[in-house]
Amino acid sequence: MTAEEKDPTYKDWPFRKRLKFQITKYWKYTIKWFPFALIIGAISGTLMAVFTSLIVNLEIGLHVIPVYIKYPIIGGITSLLLYFGYKEVYGAGISHVLSHKNTTTPLKARGLVTKFFASVLTLGVGAPAGREGPALTLGSTAAYVIGDKIGMSKEDEMHAITIGAAACTAAVFGAPLGGTVFASEVPYKRDLDETVFLPALVASAISFLVYDSLLNLIQKIPFLEIVGFPNLVIPIILSNAMAFIISMDFSLYRGQIQSKEVILRRTIQYTDVLETLTVRESMQDSFVTVNQADKLEEVFQLLYLHKISSLSVVNDQNNLVGMISAIDFQRGFSKGNTLVKDVMTKEVITAFPDESLSLIFDRLTTYSIECLPVIEREQPQRILGILSFRDIESRYETALTKIHSKRKLTIEEIEDDF
């Protein structure tokens, strides 16, 4: 987020001014990443061409060997790699990459070798596995290693991972736009890494062109696609919508996080600004409550209607008696419970109006909750408001904007925002 977007008056800007600002922002960002996108696109296309060629030739060479011989041998090789600590070969590899990307920890260069050959062997013997996992892992690792070698910042290295993931995925499936969207949205459950979208699309297009050209030189193989556009677009959208409704906040990938807000939380956690801000000036005094005697099916929709993660539960005297979250609802429905009081959390973590945001930030993080009710010290059953991570982030950004407005920013600081 740039300094302009942190400005409380940003939302009041005329539409044309905001549009011009956003176009300028993303254009400058694309220009910055364009050389890297070209390089990683060419490398990814070459890597995936060799990858695909080896798989096809291995399939042809080993098709006469029975699966009850091939599968145990490949399984044994993979098990040995895992035994000796090569965790990157486990499963598809997507969760491995996301865990590193969303914690800004390094990806080991050895993954290029171990994941490459383990995936070639697995897919080459005809094992029931997909190519998207290895492609994403190899592209991410290659991009990270290159970024690390040229001295990128931690933040830029994480963006490089997305570009590399998009490039290799786009090449192996012959779908530049599909690979870009997949790599941009897979790190988050409810967000999109839109700042890197255009550079990733450039890298994906270059990767696909290099991949297709090299395969035509190496051998003729059937063209691979990730979707049959446009016939499958509507079914895929419907399938994704149904999957989200059923899975809710659960995920296929271990390293996936809710949104980019989680990254922001790591940024603000170690600042002194929160020490100067209080709960009273940050909490929402307009909030939704449910009665403990309400039926689960009747109040469940309030979470999505108000875009919140949990609800305060009160009794007939309007006193706080518990909290109920999306996970509580899921547990209640699975066990056949019908009332809020049967599944609500009775031991409620709360805040007082005069406490600092720094203290509440630590409390939310410690207990892994998204929000908590604010109560009076004298009357702890009375709810004064609700305070969430988002409220803390909003108040933090406003305070930071005021701090920056009191001094002149350097050219370097302004350019860093892009």
N, C-alpha and C positions, 0 to 999 in steps of 0.2 A: 504494500500500500504506500502510495506516495504522500508527500507532505500536503499536496493539494487535496487529496481524497480524505485526509484526516481532518481537514478544515470543516468545522461544523456547518459552514455555509455552503459546502460543496453541493448538497442536495438541492439547494435553492438556485444554483446556476441555471441559466437558460439551456434548453435541450441542445441547441447547436453548439454552445460553448463546451458542454460536457462531452458531446460527441467528438468534437475537434480535439479535445484534450486526450480522450481515450485512443483515438486513431493515432495521434502523435506519439503517445506513450508506447503503444504496441509496435508501431513502425520503428521507432528507435531501438526497441528491444530486439526486433527481428534483425535489424542491421547489425547489431552487436553480435548476434549469434550466427549470422549468415556464413562466415568462413568455417566455423566449427560444424555447422550443419552439412556443408558440402563435404568436408573431410570424413565425418562419421557416416554420412550417407554412402560414400564410396567404399569405405571399409566394411560397413554392414552388408552392402550388396555382395561384395566379394566373399565375405565370411559365410553368408547364407547360401550362396551359389555352391561353394565347396561342401557345405553341410548337407544340402539337398542331394547333390550329386553322389556323395558317399553313401547316403541312406539308400538311394535308388539302386546303386550298384551292389550294395550289400544285400538288399532284398533279392536281387537277381541271383547273386552268387550262393546265397544260403537257403533258397527256397526248397531245395531237395532234402535238407536236414529236418527231421521231425521236431515239432515244437517242444516235446518232452525232453529233448536234448538241448535245444537252443536256449529255452527259457531258464533252466537251472544254471547254465553256464553264465549267462548275462546277469542273472540275479546274484550269483556268487561274486562276480566282479564288482557289481554295485555295492554289495554288502561289505566287501573288503575296503572299498573307498570310504564308506561311512565309518567303518571300524577304525580307520586310520585318521579320522577327523575331517574328512572332506564333506562338510555338511551341505555344500552347495549342490551336490548331486542328488539330494533327497527330493523326491517328488517332482512336481513341475518346475519348482524353483521360484515361482512368482512370490510366494510368501517370504522366501529368503531375501529377495531383492527389496520388497516393500519394508521389511523389518529394518534393513540398512538405510533405505532412503528416508524413512520417516523418523529415524533416530540419528540421522546424519553421521553414521559410522561407516568406515571404509569397506569397499568391496575388494576382496583379494584377487590379485591378477591371476592367480592359479586357477580360478574358476573358469577362465577362458579355455583352458586345456581340459580340466576334469569334466566340466559340464558338457563340453563339446563332444568328447569321445564317449562319455557315458550315454549321452542322448543319441548319438549316431548308432551305437551298438544296440540300444534299446529299441529304437525305431527301425533299425535295419533288419532285425530278426522278426519284425512284424508284431511286436508287443502292442497291446491296446493302450496307446498313449498319444497325446497330441503334440504338435510342434510349437504352439504358442508359448508354452512355458520355457523351453530351451531358447527360443528366439528372443524372448524378453530378457532372460537372464544373460545371454551372451551379449546382446546389444547394450544392456545396462552396464555390464562389467567393462566392456571395451570402452564405452564413453567415459566411465568413471576413471579408468586407468589413464586415458589420454588427458582428461581434465586435470588429474593429479600431477601428471608429468609436466604440464605447462603452467602449473601454479595457480589453478583456479581457487577461489574462495570456497568454503564449505557450502554456502548457499548455491553458488553456480554449479558446483559438482552435482548437487541434487537435481538441478535443472538438466544437466548433461545426461543424467541417468534416464530421464524421461525421453529426451531426444534419441538416445541410443536404443531404448526399448521400442520406440515407435518405428525407427528405421528398420530394425531386424524383423519385427512383427509384420510390417508392411511388405517387406521383400518376400518372406517365406509364404505369405498368403496372397501376394499379388494385389494388395489393396492398400494404397498409401493413405487414403482418408480413414479407412477402418482401423489401420494400425495406429494412426495418430490419435484418434478418439479413444481407442482402447488404452493406450499408454498414458493419456492425459487424465482419464477418469478412474483407472484402476487403483491408484494410491488412496483414494478417498471413497467413503460410502455415500456422501451427500455433497460432493464438490467436484470441481474440475480444475486442473492445472492450466488455466487458459492463457497465462502469460507466456508459456512456452509452446503454445499450439502452432503458431505460424512457423517458427524454426523447425519444429518437429515434422510439420507437413513437408517442408523443403527437404529435410533429410530423408523422409520416407519416399518422396518422389525420386530423388537421386538414387537411393538404395534399390528401389524397384527396377529402375532403368539399368543399373549396373548388373543386378541379379539376373534380369531377363536376358541381357546381352551375353553375359558369361555362360549361361546355361545353353543358349543357342550355339555357342562355340564348343562347349563340352559335349553335349548330347541333347537329343530331342526328348523332352518329357512332357506329360500332360500339364496344361496350365492350371495353376492352383489359385483358388479364390477363397476369401473368407466368407463372403456372402454372394448370393446370386441376385445382384441388384437389377431391377427394383422389386422383383417378385417376392423376396423374403423380408423386405423392410417392415411392412405392417405386421406380419407374424412375429418378427423379432421384437418390435416395440411392445406388442401385447404380451409376449413371453417375459420380457424384462419387467413390465409393470406387475404381472402376476407374481413373478419371483420376488419382487420387492415387498408386495403385500404379504406374502407368506413368510418370508425370512425376516422382514422388518430390520432390526439393527444387527442381525447376525451376518456373518460374512464367510465366503469361501476361503478367503486368504487371511492368514494369521496376522500379517503385518499391516493390514489395512486399518486406517484411522477414519474417524467421523468426517473431518473436514480440515481445511487449511488453518482453521482457528486453533487446532491443537499445536501446530507449529508456532503460531503467534504466542501461545501460552508459554512455550519454552523461552521465547524471546523476552517476555516481560517478567518472568519469574525472578530474575536476578537483578532487578532494578530497585532503586530507592524511591521511585515515584509513588508506588503503592502505599508506602509507609505514611505518606502525607494525606491520603484519601480515606474517607470513612464510608461505612456501610450506608449510613443515613442519606448521603448525597448521591448514592449510586443505585440503591434498590428500586424496584418497581412497586409502587403502592397500589397498583391496579393488578389484581391477580385472580386466578380461577381456583375455586375449592370444590370438593365433592363431599357428600355426607357418607359416613361409614356404613350407612344402611342402603346406599344406592347399589343398583345392580351393575356388575362389570360391563355387560354389553351395552348399557345405556350411557356410560360415561367414558368408555374407551375412545370414542371418536373425538373427545375433547383434546387429546394429545395432538392429533393431527390438525384439528380445526384451529388451535391456537399455536401450533408449531412449538410445543414444549416437550420436555422429556419426562416430567413427573408432575403430579398434582398433590396439593395439600389436602389432607383428610380432616374433617371436623365432625363434631357430634352435634346433637340438637341444640346445644347451648353456644354453638359456633366456636368452640374451643378446639385447639389443635390436638389431634390424637394420633396422627400418623402421616406417612407419605406413601404414594403409590406410583411406581414407574412403569415403563413399557415392559421391562422384564417381569415385574410382578403380575402384570396383566397376562403375559404369556404363560407364566407358571400357573396362574389361576385357571385359565382356559384349558390347559392341558390336564389339570387335575379335576376338572368339572366343578370348580367353585363358582358361585354365582354372585356373592356380595363383596363389596370393597373391603370390609373389615376382615374377611377371611384371608386375604393375601397382602394387605398393606404392611409396610414396615413401621413397627410401633416405636422403635428406638430412633427418634428423629435427631439428626444433626442440625443444629440451629446456629443463628448469629444474632448478635445484639447491635443496635443502631450505632453505638459509639465505637465499635471495633474497627480496626484498620483493614483496608482491602488486602494488604500483605498477609495478615493473619488469616483472613477468610480464603484467600487464594491457596494457602498451604493446607487449609482444612478441606477444601474441595478436592485438592490433589491427593491428599492422604487417604480420604475415604472413597475416592474414585466416583464422585457424584457430580452431576452437572449444575445443580442448584440447591439452595436450602432456604427455609423460611426464616424471616427476621422477626424476633419476638421481643416483648418488653421484659426488662429484668424483674420488675415488680410483679408482673402478671405473665408468667412464661407460657400460659395457654393461649394468649391473645396474639394473633398474627398481625404484624404491621406491614409486611411486604415480603417480596421474594427477591433473592439475589442469585444471579447465575454467572457462569463464566463469561457469557456474552456481555452482561452488564458491566463486569469488571473491565473487559477489553475495551468497551465503548468509553467508559470513564477514563481509562488509562490513555487512550488515543486523544481524547479531548484535552487532558492535562498536558500531554506531550506537545500538542499543537500550540498551546499557550506558552509553553516554555520556549519552543523554537521561534515563536513570533516576537519574543523579546530580544532576540539577537539575530544578526545577519548570518544567513547560511552561506557557506563557501560554494564555489562552482562544483567542486568535487562531490560535496554532499548532495547537491541537486542532481548531478549526473548519476550518482549511486542509486537514486530512486528509480531510475529507468533500467 
